[in-house]
Amino acid sequence: MISIAEIAGDPAVGAALRLALLALFASAVLHKAADLPAFRATIANYQLLPRSLAGVAATALLAAELIVAIGLALLPNPRLAAVGTIALLATYSLAVAVNLARGRRDIDCGCLGPRHRQKLSGWLLLRNGIAIAGALALLSPPSPRPWVWIDFVSIAGGAAALGLLWAAANQLMRDPQSARLGVESA
């Protein structure tokens, strides 16, 4: 019987997770950098820092996301980038959880920049938890098995499937009414 640790340590699984997380952070960096003032306003709207520090925090978060993306792309061992991924997603989850506890559901999460407005919800916490689990899998020691041609197909297909699942989850969180069966759009 194959264990979860063996699956997580499989080099093709690790590469697919790494590629999917890289796409996530690269996309987030591009969207936020495209309108940094709007991202600063989103950070200020969380009301976790003095408003005067929102610009510094937004710039620091954007830089951290860029560093994680570069690490996922270039580091031979993804462990350091995985730790950065976990730290960022845990920070974002904490900020969301605090605001949900305050009853502040109508603010934008800021996940993918101002063009992709998404209200805070428990689903964001679940989604981030799943991404954290993927990053945790990158901490598993890699299996020493040799690469075969099908691994490259598996990596591309796995990363694409994870990306599509992420996009679908985001769409459903933005418009849960459209996900209900039998509901016709106007």
C-alpha positions as CSV (number, residue, x, y, z in Angstrom):
1,M,0.0,0.0,0.0
2,I,1.3,3.4,-0.9
3,S,1.5,6.0,1.9
4,I,0.6,9.8,1.6
5,A,4.3,10.5,2.3
6,E,5.4,8.4,-0.7
7,I,2.9,10.1,-3.0
8,A,4.0,13.6,-1.7
9,G,7.6,12.6,-2.2
10,D,7.1,11.4,-5.8
11,P,9.1,13.8,-8.0
12,A,6.3,14.2,-10.5
13,V,3.7,15.0,-7.8
14,G,6.2,17.5,-6.3
15,A,6.9,19.1,-9.6
16,A,3.1,19.5,-10.4
17,L,2.5,21.0,-7.0
18,R,5.4,23.3,-7.4
19,L,4.3,24.4,-10.9
20,A,0.7,25.0,-9.7
21,L,1.9,27.1,-6.7
22,L,4.3,29.0,-9.0
23,A,1.4,29.9,-11.3
24,L,-0.7,31.0,-8.4
25,F,1.9,33.3,-6.9
26,A,3.1,34.6,-10.3
27,S,-0.5,35.5,-11.2
28,A,-1.1,37.1,-7.8
29,V,2.1,39.3,-8.2
30,L,1.1,40.4,-11.7
31,H,-2.5,41.3,-10.7
32,K,-1.4,43.2,-7.6
33,A,1.5,45.0,-9.2
34,A,-0.8,46.1,-12.0
35,D,-2.6,48.3,-9.5
36,L,-0.5,48.7,-6.4
37,P,-2.5,51.7,-5.0
38,A,-5.7,49.5,-5.1
39,F,-3.8,46.7,-3.3
40,R,-2.6,49.2,-0.7
41,A,-6.3,50.2,-0.2
42,T,-7.3,46.6,0.2
43,I,-4.6,46.0,2.9
44,A,-5.8,49.2,4.7
45,N,-9.4,47.9,4.5
46,Y,-8.5,44.8,6.5
47,Q,-8.0,47.2,9.5
48,L,-5.2,45.1,11.0
49,L,-2.5,47.8,10.8
50,P,-2.5,51.5,11.2
51,R,-3.5,53.0,7.8
52,S,-0.1,54.7,7.6
53,L,1.6,51.2,7.3
54,A,-0.7,49.8,4.6
55,G,1.5,50.9,1.8
56,V,4.6,49.4,3.4
57,A,2.7,46.2,4.1
58,A,1.3,45.9,0.6
59,T,4.8,46.4,-0.9
60,A,6.3,43.9,1.5
61,L,3.6,41.3,0.7
62,L,4.0,41.8,-3.0
63,A,7.8,41.4,-2.6
64,A,7.3,38.3,-0.5
65,E,5.0,36.8,-3.2
66,L,7.6,37.6,-5.9
67,I,10.4,36.0,-3.8
68,V,8.3,32.9,-3.3
69,A,7.4,32.7,-7.0
70,I,11.1,33.0,-7.9
71,G,12.0,30.4,-5.3
72,L,9.4,28.0,-6.7
73,A,10.8,28.5,-10.2
74,L,14.5,28.5,-9.6
75,L,15.6,26.8,-6.4
76,P,16.8,23.3,-6.9
77,N,15.1,22.2,-3.7
78,P,11.6,23.7,-3.2
79,R,11.6,23.4,0.6
80,L,12.5,27.1,1.3
81,A,9.9,28.3,-1.2
82,A,7.4,25.9,0.4
83,V,8.0,27.4,3.8
84,G,7.5,30.9,2.3
85,T,4.3,29.7,0.6
86,I,3.0,28.3,3.9
87,A,3.9,31.5,5.8
88,L,2.2,33.8,3.3
89,L,-1.0,31.7,3.0
90,A,-1.2,31.3,6.8
91,T,-0.8,35.1,7.2
92,Y,-3.5,35.8,4.6
93,S,-5.8,33.2,6.3
94,L,-5.2,34.8,9.7
95,A,-6.2,38.2,8.3
96,V,-9.3,36.7,6.7
97,A,-10.3,34.8,9.8
98,V,-9.9,38.0,12.0
99,N,-12.1,40.0,9.7
100,L,-14.7,37.2,9.5
101,A,-14.8,37.0,13.3
102,R,-15.4,40.8,13.3
103,G,-18.3,40.2,10.9
104,R,-16.6,42.0,8.0
105,R,-17.5,39.7,5.0
106,D,-18.1,42.4,2.4
107,I,-14.5,43.5,2.0
108,D,-12.3,42.4,-0.9
109,C,-9.9,39.6,-0.1
110,G,-7.3,41.1,-2.4
111,C,-6.2,37.7,-3.5
112,L,-5.7,38.4,-7.1
113,G,-5.7,42.2,-7.2
114,P,-8.5,44.7,-7.7
115,R,-9.8,43.4,-11.0
116,H,-10.9,40.1,-9.3
117,R,-12.9,41.3,-6.4
118,Q,-13.9,38.6,-4.0
119,K,-15.6,38.9,-0.7
120,L,-14.3,37.3,2.5
121,S,-15.7,33.9,3.3
122,G,-14.9,30.7,5.1
123,W,-14.3,29.2,1.6
124,L,-11.2,31.3,1.3
125,L,-9.9,29.7,4.5
126,L,-10.6,26.2,3.1
127,R,-9.0,27.1,-0.3
128,N,-5.9,28.5,1.5
129,G,-5.8,25.4,3.7
130,I,-5.7,23.2,0.6
131,A,-2.9,25.3,-0.9
132,I,-1.0,25.1,2.4
133,A,-1.4,21.3,2.3
134,G,0.1,21.3,-1.2
135,A,3.1,23.4,0.0
136,L,3.5,21.0,3.0
137,A,3.8,18.1,0.5
138,L,6.8,19.9,-1.0
139,L,8.5,19.5,2.4
140,S,8.5,15.7,2.0
141,P,11.9,14.2,1.0
142,P,11.8,13.4,-2.7
143,S,11.8,9.8,-3.9
144,P,15.0,8.8,-5.6
145,R,13.2,7.1,-8.4
146,P,14.3,7.8,-12.0
147,W,12.3,10.1,-14.2
148,V,10.4,8.6,-17.1
149,W,8.7,10.3,-20.1
150,I,5.2,9.9,-18.6
151,D,6.3,12.0,-15.6
152,F,6.4,15.1,-17.8
153,V,2.9,14.5,-19.1
154,S,1.7,13.9,-15.5
155,I,3.3,17.1,-14.3
156,A,1.7,19.2,-17.1
157,G,-1.7,17.6,-16.6
158,G,-1.5,17.7,-12.8
159,A,-0.5,21.4,-12.7
160,A,-3.2,22.2,-15.3
161,A,-5.9,20.3,-13.3
162,L,-4.9,22.0,-10.1
163,G,-5.0,25.4,-11.8
164,L,-8.4,24.8,-13.3
165,L,-9.7,23.6,-9.9
166,W,-8.3,26.8,-8.3
167,A,-10.0,28.9,-10.9
168,A,-13.3,27.1,-10.6
169,A,-13.2,27.4,-6.8
170,N,-12.6,31.2,-7.1
171,Q,-15.4,31.5,-9.6
172,L,-17.8,29.6,-7.3
173,M,-16.8,31.7,-4.3
174,R,-17.4,34.9,-6.3
175,D,-20.8,33.8,-7.6
176,P,-22.2,30.9,-5.5
177,Q,-25.7,31.4,-7.0
178,S,-24.5,30.4,-10.4
179,A,-23.3,27.1,-9.0
180,R,-26.7,26.0,-7.9
181,L,-28.3,23.4,-10.1
182,G,-31.5,24.5,-11.8
183,V,-30.7,28.2,-11.5
184,E,-30.9,29.9,-14.8
185,S,-28.9,33.0,-15.4
186,A,-30.7,36.1,-16.5
